[in-house]
Amino acid sequence: MRGIACWLLSVLALPVWADLSFGGSPSAGMGGAGLAVIRRPTAQSFQNPAVIAYVQGFRFGAGNIDTTSRGASFSRLLDDLEVRQGSAADIATAAGLLRKYAREDTRLLITGDLGIIASGVGISVGGIVDARLLPNAPLQNWARTDGNPINIPANAQADVIAVGVVSLPDITTGVRLPSPQGDLAVGVRLRNLKLYYTHYFADQTQLQAGQNATRAPELQGRDYREFSATGIDLGFLWRPTGDQTYTLALVVENFVEPNIRFQATDRNGQIFNFKPLKRAYHAGVAIELETGSLIAVDFIDIGNNVGKGEIRLGYEQRLGRIALRTGYASKTGWTAGLGIGGFNLAYSDTLPVVVSRTLNF
């Protein structure tokens, strides 16, 4: 995991005041919508495995390369968090880290995919890191009104919880099944996964000292837990024949659910059954116009099985080799994007998490 995380951070290490997608999926600038888009099949295949059937020849692709931070800025978190194998912080210094970020809940989310595709078959590596620093209400109030370590209240506590999932690798393949009524593409993505989980917490004494934190009981005395599992995603794409300009898509994320589940504790010490990778259904439609415009609408997590249900809307206008993009996601708001010769940049106050990297966390 260390190599993947370092690669992600080296690409994304920019001081930003909001979320930035740098060179990743074009959908990031379109509110995350694009399950039914085949205009850019190499990039879109990371979202919908069926789209890989439209890739011709040998291609190098990158997708989902996004950062999201809440609370503290990304640049500050990058300096302090050690995104390494199994952990997001050194337990010997975790209490000091939690004291530093005691004003509010803080979250750092990094995703990325990188791979090669050759005529409908792709091999890629990628992952997602979700790290959270969670001070309780008494500690937040102390940080906002006092700040003197001597005065940290007796009931203060803060937790650091992090989950990292790495694909080593993803293998994707797809086929097109033409018929008189239209063109059906079917894709399968096999994921060979490694999951890392860690959870530390610090009480008043530890926060005042600013050093060691305590391992949560689910770690069973270790610094982190590691799991291996396999999952399968399915994708479908339908394009009717004739003058129709629309495309329909269905993606079943974790059609075969990775067998990762265990009892964990939340920020309040309550025990719950943690299953970070669950089945989710997503559908989309895309319409291409003769003016070079593209309209996409996605329905994410139909049935809200993983608590991520939302609607995403996206628009793209081509101007030669330049593509201007905008979009809206019902949970995260507006996005804007720019594409130049295959390079993509997107900006948002909160970028939506791209389908295929959904964590139930």
JORA-V656409 format. One record per residue. RES is the residue in three letters. PHI is phi in degrees with one decimal (none if undefined). OMEGA is omega in whole degrees, -180 to 180 (* if undefined). Layout:
BEGIN
{{RES;PHI;OMEGA} {RES;PHI;OMEGA}}
END
This chain:
BEGIN
{{MET;none;-176} {ARG;-60.1;-179} {GLY;-64.1;179} {ILE;-64.4;-178} {ALA;-63.0;179} {CYS;-63.9;177} {TRP;-62.4;179} {LEU;-60.5;-177} {LEU;-67.5;180} {SER;-65.3;178} {VAL;-75.2;-168} {LEU;-103.9;-174} {ALA;-77.4;178} {LEU;-125.7;176} {PRO;-75.9;-176} {VAL;-122.4;179} {TRP;-102.6;175} {ALA;-153.4;-178} {ASP;-76.8;-178} {LEU;-135.4;170} {SER;-109.4;-169} {PHE;-118.0;177} {GLY;78.4;-175} {GLY;-100.2;-174} {SER;-68.7;174} {PRO;-60.3;-179} {SER;-64.5;-179} {ALA;-59.4;178} {GLY;-80.9;-179} {MET;-113.9;179} {GLY;66.7;-178} {GLY;83.7;-178} {ALA;-77.0;177} {GLY;151.6;-179} {LEU;-61.4;-177} {ALA;-102.3;-178} {VAL;-84.0;175} {ILE;-120.5;178} {ARG;-62.8;-180} {ARG;-128.7;-169} {PRO;-64.0;-180} {THR;-63.5;-179} {ALA;-70.4;-175} {GLN;-73.6;-179} {SER;-66.5;176} {PHE;-71.8;177} {GLN;-92.5;-177} {ASN;-119.1;-176} {PRO;-60.9;179} {ALA;-65.9;-176} {VAL;-66.7;-179} {ILE;-62.9;179} {ALA;-66.0;-179} {TYR;-95.3;179} {VAL;-82.0;180} {GLN;-107.9;178} {GLY;74.9;-176} {PHE;-98.7;-178} {ARG;-136.8;171} {PHE;-105.5;-175} {GLY;-134.0;173} {ALA;-133.3;-179} {GLY;-148.7;173} {ASN;62.5;-177} {ILE;-82.7;-172} {ASP;-135.2;171} {THR;-127.0;174} {THR;-138.8;174} {SER;-134.8;178} {ARG;-127.5;-175} {GLY;87.7;179} {ALA;-71.9;-180} {SER;-73.7;180} {PHE;-61.4;-177} {SER;-64.8;177} {ARG;-67.1;-180} {LEU;-64.1;-179} {LEU;-61.8;179} {ASP;-71.7;-170} {ASP;-104.9;-178} {LEU;-82.0;178} {GLU;-103.8;-179} {VAL;-79.8;-176} {ARG;-130.8;-176} {GLN;-57.6;171} {GLY;86.4;-172} {SER;-148.3;175} {ALA;-112.5;-180} {ALA;-159.2;175} {ASP;-78.5;-177} {ILE;-60.6;-179} {ALA;-71.7;-179} {THR;-124.9;-174} {ALA;-62.9;-179} {ALA;-63.9;177} {GLY;-65.4;177} {LEU;-62.5;-179} {LEU;-65.8;177} {ARG;-67.1;-179} {LYS;-64.5;-178} {TYR;-108.3;-173} {ALA;-87.7;-174} {ARG;-72.7;-175} {GLU;-162.8;173} {ASP;-63.4;-179} {THR;-129.1;-180} {ARG;-136.2;174} {LEU;-123.3;-180} {LEU;-127.0;179} {ILE;-128.6;176} {THR;-130.9;177} {GLY;-172.8;176} {ASP;-139.5;-179} {LEU;-148.3;-178} {GLY;-166.5;178} {ILE;-124.9;-180} {ILE;-131.4;178} {ALA;-132.8;174} {SER;48.6;173} {GLY;91.6;177} {VAL;-130.0;-178} {GLY;-131.2;174} {ILE;-126.6;-177} {SER;-144.6;172} {VAL;-124.3;-180} {GLY;177.3;-180} {GLY;177.8;178} {ILE;-142.7;175} {VAL;-121.3;179} {ASP;-126.3;-178} {ALA;-118.5;-176} {ARG;-133.6;174} {LEU;-109.7;-166} {LEU;-127.3;174} {PRO;-77.4;177} {ASN;-79.6;-173} {ALA;-60.1;178} {PRO;-59.6;180} {LEU;-70.8;177} {GLN;-61.3;179} {ASN;-62.8;177} {TRP;-60.5;-177} {ALA;-64.8;-177} {ARG;-85.7;-173} {THR;-114.9;-174} {ASP;-128.7;179} {GLY;92.4;177} {ASN;-82.3;-177} {PRO;-56.7;-180} {ILE;-62.6;-175} {ASN;-96.9;176} {ILE;-59.5;-175} {PRO;-66.9;-176} {ALA;-64.0;-178} {ASN;-95.2;178} {ALA;-74.0;175} {GLN;-156.3;176} {ALA;-144.1;-178} {ASP;-123.2;166} {VAL;-118.8;-180} {ILE;-126.2;-178} {ALA;-142.7;176} {VAL;-128.7;174} {GLY;-128.0;178} {VAL;-125.1;-179} {VAL;-123.7;175} {SER;-95.7;-176} {LEU;-135.3;-8} {PRO;-110.0;163} {ASP;-95.0;174} {ILE;-120.4;-174} {THR;-123.1;175} {THR;-145.0;-179} {GLY;-150.9;178} {VAL;-134.1;174} {ARG;-105.9;-179} {LEU;-120.2;-178} {PRO;-71.2;176} {SER;-148.5;178} {PRO;-60.3;-178} {GLN;-83.7;-178} {GLY;166.8;-176} {ASP;-115.1;177} {LEU;-105.9;175} {ALA;-112.4;180} {VAL;-126.9;-179} {GLY;-132.8;179} {VAL;-130.1;175} {ARG;-119.7;177} {LEU;-97.3;-178} {ARG;-109.0;171} {ASN;-102.7;-164} {LEU;-111.0;166} {LYS;-120.3;177} {LEU;-118.7;178} {TYR;-120.2;-178} {TYR;-136.4;175} {THR;-144.4;-180} {HIS;-157.0;174} {TYR;-117.3;172} {PHE;-144.0;-179} {ALA;-132.8;178} {ASP;-98.8;-176} {GLN;-55.7;-177} {THR;-61.0;-179} {GLN;-68.6;179} {LEU;-66.2;178} {GLN;-65.5;179} {ALA;-72.9;178} {GLY;70.1;-178} {GLN;-128.1;-173} {ASN;-66.2;169} {ALA;-110.6;-179} {THR;-108.6;176} {ARG;-70.4;174} {ALA;-66.9;-174} {PRO;-60.2;-178} {GLU;-69.6;177} {LEU;-75.8;176} {GLN;54.9;176} {GLY;84.3;-180} {ARG;-100.0;178} {ASP;-77.2;179} {TYR;-159.0;174} {ARG;-115.4;-177} {GLU;-126.6;-179} {PHE;-133.3;173} {SER;-120.1;-179} {ALA;-160.7;177} {THR;-124.9;176} {GLY;-134.1;180} {ILE;-133.2;172} {ASP;-105.6;175} {LEU;-118.5;176} {GLY;-138.6;179} {PHE;-133.9;180} {LEU;-140.8;-179} {TRP;-124.1;178} {ARG;-129.5;-177} {PRO;-70.9;178} {THR;-80.1;177} {GLY;87.5;-176} {ASP;-89.5;-179} {GLN;-66.1;-177} {THR;-113.1;-177} {TYR;-105.7;177} {THR;-134.2;179} {LEU;-114.1;-177} {ALA;-140.2;172} {LEU;-138.9;177} {VAL;-125.7;174} {VAL;-108.9;179} {GLU;-78.7;-176} {ASN;58.2;174} {PHE;-54.1;166} {VAL;-100.6;-174} {GLU;-73.6;174} {PRO;-59.6;-176} {ASN;-82.8;178} {ILE;-125.7;176} {ARG;-159.6;178} {PHE;-163.3;177} {GLN;-83.5;180} {ALA;-128.4;175} {THR;-116.8;178} {ASP;-89.8;-176} {ARG;-66.7;178} {ASN;-100.7;-180} {GLY;81.1;-180} {GLN;-81.5;-179} {ILE;-81.4;175} {PHE;-147.1;178} {ASN;-86.1;-175} {PHE;-96.5;177} {LYS;-132.5;-169} {PRO;-75.3;-175} {LEU;-123.6;-176} {LYS;-121.7;180} {ARG;-67.6;178} {ALA;-143.1;-179} {TYR;-111.7;-180} {HIS;-131.8;179} {ALA;-133.2;-179} {GLY;-152.2;174} {VAL;-138.0;177} {ALA;-131.9;-180} {ILE;-127.3;177} {GLU;-106.4;-178} {LEU;-109.4;-178} {GLU;-65.8;180} {THR;-76.5;-176} {GLY;90.9;-180} {SER;-84.6;177} {LEU;-134.1;178} {ILE;-119.3;-179} {ALA;-131.0;176} {VAL;-133.1;179} {ASP;-121.6;174} {PHE;-113.0;-170} {ILE;-96.5;176} {ASP;52.0;179} {ILE;-61.0;-175} {GLY;90.2;176} {ASN;56.8;-177} {ASN;-66.2;179} {VAL;-113.9;177} {GLY;71.8;-178} {LYS;-116.6;-174} {GLY;-58.7;177} {GLU;-166.3;174} {ILE;-113.5;179} {ARG;-123.3;-179} {LEU;-121.5;-180} {GLY;-141.4;179} {TYR;-139.9;176} {GLU;-134.6;176} {GLN;-124.5;178} {ARG;-85.5;174} {LEU;-131.7;-173} {GLY;68.9;180} {ARG;-86.4;180} {ILE;-103.9;176} {ALA;-124.6;176} {LEU;-99.4;-174} {ARG;-133.7;171} {THR;-151.5;-179} {GLY;-172.0;-179} {TYR;-146.9;174} {ALA;-115.6;-170} {SER;-65.3;179} {LYS;-98.1;-173} {THR;-123.5;173} {GLY;95.0;-171} {TRP;-81.3;173} {THR;-133.6;174} {ALA;-139.0;-177} {GLY;-149.5;180} {LEU;-141.8;175} {GLY;-122.1;179} {ILE;-132.7;176} {GLY;56.5;179} {GLY;94.2;176} {PHE;-92.8;-173} {ASN;-122.0;177} {LEU;-133.3;-180} {ALA;-137.7;-178} {TYR;-136.2;175} {SER;-163.5;171} {ASP;-61.4;174} {THR;-144.3;178} {LEU;-74.2;176} {PRO;-70.5;176} {VAL;-71.9;-176} {VAL;-74.2;177} {VAL;-56.0;-177} {SER;99.6;175} {ARG;-129.0;-178} {THR;-87.8;175} {LEU;-113.1;175} {ASN;-86.7;-171} {PHE;-150.9;*}}
END
